[in-house]
Structures are given as structure tokens and as C-alpha cells.
Amino acid sequence: MSEEKIISANENRFTAGNYSEALTAFTVGWRDPENIAELLDFIAPPVPVGRRFEFKRSDNAQAFYSENDDVRAVGAEFKRVRYDGESINEKTLNKGLTIRVDHDEVAGDDWQERYVQMLMQRLLRNELRRAIQALDTIAAESSADGVWGSSSNPDAEIRNMLMEAGNESGVRPNRLLFGEGAWDLRMSALESQNSAVAFKAGAMAQDELAAKFMLDSCRVVSSRYQTASGKSPILGMNVYAFFAQNSISKDEPSNLKRFYTPAEEGTAFRVYCDEYAKYTDISVEHYSSIVATSELGVRKLAVSAQ
């Protein structure tokens, strides 16, 4: 029987003597085969910060003020304006996992790298679930009924959702996120209609659909995680509209941001190996916090079959 176990990482494992420079360097070049990191950055763009940081939650209305008295009289100064906002103090949280590998179970020279990959995928999957939960928490329900079938127009409902969000925040959402079930139901509803236009719309790729809705990007979440009853989709039968920009600024207007604290080496993750006579504990840690920096203009459309 295998003796591999994954447990929450304990801080006393993370000492300078156990730090693995080689495995930490490995995390930089590693590419996630499930593209979980890309989806995470799509929902909550990453921003490097110190352990404790401050960001400003802007007053949305101030961004849309308009004056009639911006004309300067001779010898006078221009009208002076100001932008205020609530300053929020936050900190990144230390997250990590440890796996215990019995030496009787190892095979190949790259066994440590393989276990590091397993831990990183699991940590990223945890972060993706947190990001989707944060998005769901701040999303307002769309007024559309979300019942899609042969007599419905899914894309019209999505357009209405985007307009609702833009009217609330003043900025049209630039990203659309589908759960795999919602994406498939949209295609099924359009393909069941006796219309060349509907059939063509149902065959659109994600980037084509984004262009149709005047968005920067569209993504589908098909990742799953293990529950007591089996595999469950990370994102169910929902469609989300929100605004996000991949920027290193902590004060730009993305609805969600993933603040993370890089290590001294500049890496996002650090790896530690604790060697014993018969087994090795491999730990991967990182510091991050997913924060809703603006709740305006986020919409959710829960869909079901007609």
C-alpha cells in the first residue's frame, strides 16, 4: 500500500535548511496541463504586493462626473477636482500543502518534480475555487429567466445581462465566464432551432463569441474536483459577466484581484524537502489573497434546460 499522504503544510516544516532551490526553480518553468493558472488569472488578475498592503476602493460615481464649468477665465485657475476612495488594508495569506512519500514507493530520477506538480495543481485548483466563489458572492442576479431551449434566445439574454452590468457600473464588462454545463446548453438550444443564424451562433468558438458581444475574452470552466459523492464541476450551470484587466496596479478597476507576495527569489511558489530515513516530506507554499476590489457591474445568469 502506498504511504503517500497530502496534508496541510505546517509552518515548522519551512526552514532554510529544508528549502529546495532546484525544485523552487522548477515551479517557474512548469506549465499546468489543465490551464488552471490561466483561468485563475482570467477571473482574478494577479498583482504582486508585500505581505501587508493597502489598496484604494474608488468611488464609482466620481469616475462619471461631468462639469459645465471647466472653462478657465483669464487670470484664474482651472476648477480643482479630487478623486476620493476608501483605503483598505489587507494581507496575503500563507497557503501550502505537504505530501509524505515513502522511499519504497519512488520511481525514476524525477519523482520529486512529479510530486511538486501534483501539489501545485492542487493548490491552483483551490485558488480557482476561491476565485469563483468570490465572483459568485459579489455577482447580482440577471433579470433574464435563463431557461434555454428551442424557443429561447440565449445570446439575447447574455446581451441584456451585459447591458444591465454596464448601466450599473458605467463600464461594460469585458469578460464572460461560462460553466461547462451552461456552454453546452447554449449550444444545444441554438442547434435545436431551425435557423442557419442560430446554428452558426451555436458553432462559435469562445473568442468568436467574445467578439460578437464586444468583449475582450470569453472562457469556459470545465475543471472538476473530488467530493464525497464523486466528481463535481468547479463552476456549474452559470454565466458570469465582469470586468478585469491583467495589470500590475493594485488600484485599477478589476472586480477581483489575486494579490500575491513573491518570494525573495521572485517566484510565486517555494518548495521545501524534509528528508527522513524512510520517507521524504515535500511541501509547496505560497502567499496570496483573492479580494473583491469592486462589486459593481458583476452579473450572474443561472441557466436551466427548457
C-alpha positions in Angstrom: 0.0 0.0 0.0 1.3 3.5 -0.9 2.3 5.7 2.0 1.7 9.0 0.1 -0.4 11.4 2.1 -1.3 15.1 1.4 -1.8 17.2 4.4 -2.0 21.0 5.2 1.5 22.3 5.3 2.8 23.1 8.8 4.9 26.3 9.2 7.6 24.5 11.2 8.5 22.5 8.1 9.6 25.7 6.3 13.1 26.3 7.4 16.1 27.5 5.5 17.7 24.0 5.8 14.7 22.4 4.1 14.4 24.9 1.3 14.9 23.4 -2.2 16.3 26.0 -4.6 16.2 23.5 -7.5 12.6 22.5 -7.0 11.6 26.1 -6.5 13.2 26.9 -9.8 11.3 24.0 -11.3 8.0 25.7 -10.4 8.9 28.7 -12.6 9.1 26.8 -15.8 6.3 24.4 -15.1 3.2 24.7 -17.2 -0.1 23.4 -15.9 -1.6 20.9 -18.4 -5.2 21.8 -17.2 -4.6 25.6 -17.7 -5.9 26.2 -14.2 -3.5 29.1 -13.7 -4.7 30.8 -16.9 -8.3 30.5 -15.8 -7.4 31.9 -12.3 -5.6 34.9 -13.9 -8.6 35.4 -16.2 -11.0 35.7 -13.2 -8.7 37.4 -10.7 -5.7 39.0 -12.3 -2.5 38.6 -10.3 -0.9 41.6 -8.6 2.4 41.3 -6.7 2.4 43.0 -3.3 4.2 42.8 0.1 2.8 40.7 2.9 0.7 43.6 4.1 -0.6 46.1 1.6 -3.1 48.8 1.0 -5.4 49.5 -2.0 -8.0 52.1 -2.7 -11.6 51.1 -3.4 -12.6 54.0 -5.7 -16.0 55.9 -5.6 -17.5 54.7 -8.8 -19.7 57.7 -9.3 -16.7 60.1 -9.3 -15.4 58.5 -12.5 -18.5 59.7 -14.3 -18.9 63.3 -13.1 -19.2 65.9 -15.8 -18.9 69.6 -15.5 -20.2 72.6 -17.3 -17.8 75.0 -15.5 -14.4 73.7 -16.8 -13.7 76.9 -18.8 -10.9 78.9 -17.2 -11.3 82.7 -17.0 -8.3 84.9 -17.9 -6.0 85.1 -14.9 -7.9 82.4 -13.0 -7.1 78.8 -12.2 -8.8 75.8 -13.5 -11.5 74.3 -11.4 -9.9 71.9 -8.9 -11.4 68.4 -8.6 -10.5 65.4 -6.5 -11.0 61.6 -6.6 -11.6 60.0 -3.2 -11.8 56.4 -2.3 -11.8 54.1 0.7 -8.4 52.8 1.6 -8.4 49.1 2.5 -5.7 47.3 4.5 -5.1 43.7 3.6 -2.5 41.0 3.8 -1.7 37.9 1.8 -2.3 34.5 3.5 0.2 31.7 3.7 -1.1 28.6 1.9 0.5 25.3 1.3 0.4 21.5 1.2 2.7 18.7 2.2 3.0 15.2 0.8 4.8 12.4 2.5 6.5 10.0 0.1 7.7 6.6 1.3 11.1 5.8 -0.3 9.9 2.3 -1.2 7.3 3.9 -3.5 9.6 6.2 -5.5 10.5 5.5 -9.1 12.6 7.4 -11.6 15.0 10.3 -11.1 12.3 13.0 -11.4 10.0 11.7 -8.6 10.3 14.9 -6.6 9.4 17.1 -9.5 6.3 14.9 -10.2 5.1 15.4 -6.6 5.7 19.1 -6.8 3.5 19.2 -9.9 0.7 17.3 -8.0 0.8 19.8 -5.1 0.9 22.9 -7.4 -2.1 21.6 -9.4 -4.0 21.1 -6.2 -3.1 24.5 -4.7 -4.1 26.2 -8.0 -7.4 24.3 -8.1 -8.0 25.5 -4.5 -7.3 29.1 -5.7 -9.6 28.7 -8.7 -12.5 27.6 -6.5 -11.9 30.5 -4.2 -11.9 32.9 -7.1 -15.2 31.6 -8.5 -16.8 31.7 -5.0 -15.6 35.3 -4.6 -17.1 36.1 -8.0 -20.4 34.4 -7.2 -20.6 36.3 -3.9 -20.4 39.7 -5.5 -22.5 38.9 -8.6 -26.0 40.3 -8.8 -28.6 38.0 -10.5 -29.5 38.9 -14.0 -33.2 39.7 -14.8 -33.2 37.1 -17.6 -35.1 33.9 -16.9 -32.2 31.7 -18.1 -34.4 28.9 -19.4 -32.8 27.9 -22.6 -34.3 25.6 -25.3 -35.6 25.5 -28.9 -37.8 28.6 -28.4 -35.3 30.8 -26.5 -32.5 33.2 -27.5 -29.6 32.6 -25.1 -27.4 35.3 -26.7 -30.1 38.0 -26.3 -30.3 37.2 -22.6 -26.5 37.5 -22.3 -26.5 40.8 -24.1 -29.2 42.1 -21.7 -27.1 40.9 -18.8 -24.1 42.9 -20.2 -26.2 46.0 -20.6 -27.5 45.7 -17.1 -24.0 45.5 -15.7 -22.8 48.4 -17.8 -25.7 50.6 -16.7 -24.9 49.9 -13.1 -21.1 50.5 -13.1 -20.7 52.7 -16.1 -18.3 50.3 -17.6 -19.4 47.4 -19.8 -18.0 44.1 -18.6 -15.1 42.9 -20.8 -15.0 39.2 -19.8 -17.6 36.4 -19.8 -17.2 33.2 -17.9 -19.3 30.1 -18.7 -19.6 26.9 -16.7 -19.2 23.9 -19.0 -22.9 23.0 -18.5 -24.1 26.4 -19.4 -21.8 26.5 -22.5 -23.2 23.1 -23.7 -26.8 24.1 -23.0 -26.4 27.3 -25.1 -25.0 25.3 -28.0 -27.8 22.7 -27.7 -30.5 25.4 -27.6 -29.2 27.1 -30.7 -28.6 23.9 -32.6 -32.1 22.7 -31.9 -33.6 25.7 -33.8 -34.4 25.5 -37.4 -32.3 28.5 -38.3 -29.0 28.9 -40.1 -28.2 32.0 -38.0 -28.9 30.1 -34.7 -26.8 27.1 -35.9 -23.9 29.3 -36.9 -24.0 31.1 -33.5 -24.0 27.7 -31.7 -20.9 26.7 -33.5 -18.9 29.8 -32.5 -15.6 29.4 -30.6 -15.0 31.2 -27.4 -13.1 34.1 -29.0 -15.7 34.5 -31.7 -18.4 34.8 -29.1 -16.4 37.4 -27.2 -16.1 39.4 -30.4 -19.8 39.1 -31.0 -20.6 40.6 -27.6 -17.9 43.3 -27.9 -15.8 41.7 -25.1 -12.1 41.2 -24.7 -12.4 37.5 -23.9 -14.6 34.6 -23.0 -13.7 31.4 -21.2 -15.3 28.1 -20.3 -14.5 26.4 -17.0 -14.6 22.6 -17.4 -12.4 21.7 -14.4 -13.7 19.4 -11.7 -12.8 18.5 -8.1 -13.4 15.4 -6.0 -16.3 15.4 -3.4 -17.6 12.7 -1.2 -20.2 11.7 -3.9 -17.8 11.9 -6.9 -16.5 14.5 -9.3 -18.2 17.9 -9.3 -17.8 20.8 -11.7 -16.0 23.8 -10.2 -18.5 26.1 -12.0 -22.0 24.8 -12.6 -24.8 26.0 -14.9 -23.9 29.7 -14.6 -22.7 32.5 -16.8 -20.8 35.5 -15.3 -20.1 38.9 -16.7 -17.4 41.0 -15.0 -14.6 43.5 -15.7 -10.9 42.5 -15.3 -7.6 43.8 -16.6 -4.2 42.0 -16.4 -2.2 44.8 -14.8 0.3 45.1 -12.0 -1.5 48.0 -10.5 -3.4 47.3 -7.3 -5.8 50.2 -7.8 -7.1 49.6 -11.4 -10.8 48.8 -11.7 -10.9 45.0 -12.0 -13.7 43.5 -9.9 -11.5 40.8 -8.5 -7.7 40.7 -7.9 -5.4 38.0 -6.7 -2.8 39.7 -4.6 0.3 37.5 -4.1 3.6 38.0 -2.4 6.6 36.8 -4.4 9.5 35.1 -2.6 12.9 36.8 -2.4 13.9 34.8 -5.5 10.9 36.4 -7.4 9.0 33.1 -7.5 5.3 32.7 -6.7 5.8 29.3 -5.0 8.6 27.9 -2.8 9.4 24.2 -2.2 10.8 22.5 0.8 12.1 18.9 1.3 12.3 17.4 4.7 14.3 14.2 4.4 14.0 11.2 6.8 15.4 7.7 6.8 12.4 6.0 5.2 10.4 8.9 3.7 10.5 12.5 2.5 8.1 15.3 3.1 7.7 17.7 0.2 6.0 21.0 0.9 4.9 23.7 -1.5 3.8 27.1 -0.2 2.7 30.5 -1.5 1.2 33.7 -0.2 -1.9 35.1 -1.7 -5.3 36.7 -1.1 -8.3 37.0 -3.5 -10.1 40.3 -2.9 -13.2 41.8 -4.4 -11.9 45.4 -5.1 -15.2 46.4 -6.8 -18.6 44.8 -6.7 -20.3 47.0 -9.3 -21.2 45.6 -12.7 -20.8 41.9 -11.9 -23.7 39.8 -13.2 -24.7 36.1 -12.9 -27.1 34.2 -15.2 -28.2 30.8 -13.8 -29.4 28.7 -16.7 -31.5 25.6 -17.0 -33.0 23.5 -19.8 -36.4 24.4 -21.2 
